[in-house]
Amino acid sequence: MRPFFKQLTKLSKAQDLVVMGDFNYPDICWETNTAGHRLSNKFLDCIGDNFLFQKVEKATRGEAVLDLILTNREELVENLKVEDSIGDSDHEIIEFMILRKGRRETTTIEVMDFRKADFDKLRELVGKVPWEARLKGKTTEESWKYFKGTLLRAQKQTIPLCRKDRKYGKRPAWLNKEILHDLKIKKESYKKWKLGQLTKDEYRQATRECRGKIRKAKAQNEIKLATGIKGNKKTFYKYIKSKRKTKDRVGPLLSEEGEAVTGNLEMAEMLNDFFVSVFTEKSGGVPNVVNTSRERVSLEDRIHKEQVKNHLGKLDVSKSPGPDEMHPRILKELIEEVSEPLAMIFEKSWQTGEIPEDWKRANIVPIYKKGNKNNPGNYRPVSLTSVPGKIMEQVIKEIICKHLEGNKVIGNSQHGFVKNKSCQTNLIAFFDKITSLVDKGEAVDVIYLDFSKAFDTVSHDILIDKLGKYNLDRATIRWVHNWLDNRSQRVVVNGSKSCWKGITSGVPQG
């Protein structure tokens, strides 16, 4: 077996490697990466030393996993199935896909390199703008465009761009210098053992110590990620994502004619067509409220700078910007400089009911749910919208929630989208009700309903009509009406953007 191990070590340096066959190691437990026999342990060492992944988890002959698939890139092999055998063979069939599209690619996606950003210069450029004079006499749309243009120009001068790092071939976080040193010692111990300079027990001891340190390093890394989740959610979920059996990559997709679609732009257009197809048409039965009275009963006379600062301070800087390219990291860094002009723009929007076009647009990121990846219906649309627009939405939401809570419009049984309530509180109340009935000896029947495409098919007209029936003031209803009217979206796949399409129903899922 030594020539094979040597050849496998050599091949593992290739960019894309898939090795498959009947390796006949029935004693290996792939769940724990342990084995009982010497040769099996040497095979495990070879796989570990060369950072290979073994993808087959189900038994392929009897109760043993004999047929293996080894790869140096975990995402290269997907959709693996172990099925019934053919003919007289006592081995099960292994079916899988090799994603050639998934190999290391040169990306054209550019992102801001915040490590090299000159935020002091950016603050200076934005801070010296006389916003009150510049925005005076302008409409909401004109004011917004001036603010956006000014910020993006200053941003371009002070923050360089870099190619988005896809992080292929990067070492795992647990693989530190100490572990690399131990792996080197283990290899040297193996050579010395073969030359007779070490006993077999000494070599095994070195191997056990190395494996123990690797297990400990992995466990410590996971504990560190779990305890630091509040401060660094992005890293935690990135790690969870890396451990999932199914990757979130888009496509390839199948057209209605059964042809494979692999181009990023073509897939973006196909997904956008599908997402738009589930929308419901406007009924036209609800009166237009755009030009109704400006009377306000739920909002203070002005949207204050401090109110905007409060929302800016709560921004999650790890989130992505919308189509307007207003990044939350930059807005949070410039909290003192941008809160005043944003308060002016928000106030104009509230007073006039005018919504900037950028606030009504969304970049759609398709997220794989489950099932066949070739089917566009198995992707969920996640909307990336304008960050300043979302802050204004929060202001309006506070108005609506305050009114609904004050007038006790929402019943106690409503748990979704209600402050201090959640799925957990719903389950507790449900469990308490069911168990109390069972304790009394009463029969209990439960019916579960799941509404297909619920978020995407919400009628805008019915939504506006309901707000009116809940006695919200006309200014609020007008703003929500205009916010829902003439919305549009495009799908983005690996930096390729589809054309814009109108949104006739539903609410953004972000």
RAURGI-V720609 format. One record per backbone hydrogen bond with DSSP energy under -1.0 kcal/mol. CO is the residue of the C=O (numbers start at 1). NH is the residue of the N-H. Records with the same first field share a line. If there is no record, write none. Layout:
CO=NH, NH
//
This chain:
1=5
2=6
3=7
4=8
5=9
6=10
7=11
8=12
10=13
11=14
17=72
19=70
21=23, 68
25=28
29=33, 34
34=29
37=41
38=42
39=43
40=44
41=45
42=46
43=47
44=48
45=49
46=50
47=52
48=51
53=71
60=92
61=64
64=60, 61, 66
66=23
68=21
69=55
70=19
71=53
73=76
76=99
78=97
81=95
83=93
86=89
93=83
95=81
97=78
98=100
99=102
100=103
109=164
111=162
112=114
113=116
118=122
119=123
120=124
121=125
122=126
123=127
124=128
126=129
129=131
130=134
131=135
135=138
139=143
140=144
141=145
142=146
143=147
144=148
145=149
146=150
147=151
148=152
149=153
150=154
151=155
152=156
153=157
154=158
155=159
158=118
160=113
162=111
167=170
172=175
174=176
176=180
177=181
178=182
179=183
180=184
181=185
182=186
183=187
184=188
185=189
186=190
187=191
188=192
189=193
190=194
191=195
192=197
193=196
199=203
200=204
201=205
202=206
203=207
204=208
205=209
206=210
207=211
208=212
209=213
210=214
211=215
212=216
213=217
214=218
215=219
216=220
217=221
218=222
219=223
220=224
221=225
222=226
223=227
224=228
226=229
228=232
232=236
233=237
234=238
235=239
236=240
237=241
238=242
239=243
253=261
255=258
259=255
261=253
263=267
264=268
265=269
266=270
267=271
268=272
269=273
270=274
271=275
272=276
273=277
276=279
289=292
295=475
304=308
305=309
306=310
307=311
308=312
309=313
312=315
316=319
322=325
325=327
327=331
328=332
329=333
330=334
332=335
334=338
335=339
338=342
339=343
340=344
341=345
342=346
343=347
344=348
345=349
346=350
347=351
348=352
349=353
356=359
357=360
358=361
360=488
362=490
363=384
364=492
365=382
367=380
372=375
374=254
375=378
376=379
378=369
380=367
382=365
384=363
386=390
387=391
388=392
389=393
390=394
391=395
392=396
393=397
394=398
395=399
396=400
397=401
398=402
399=403
400=404
401=405
402=406
403=407
404=409
411=414
418=421
422=426
423=427
424=428
425=429
426=430
427=431
428=432
429=433
430=434
431=435
432=436
433=437
434=438
435=439
436=440
437=442
438=441
451=454
453=457
455=507
458=506
459=463
460=464
461=465
462=466
463=467
464=468
465=469
466=470
467=472
468=471
473=477
474=478
475=479
476=480
477=481
478=482
479=483
480=484
481=485
487=503
488=362
489=501
490=364
491=498
493=496
496=493
501=489
509=383
//
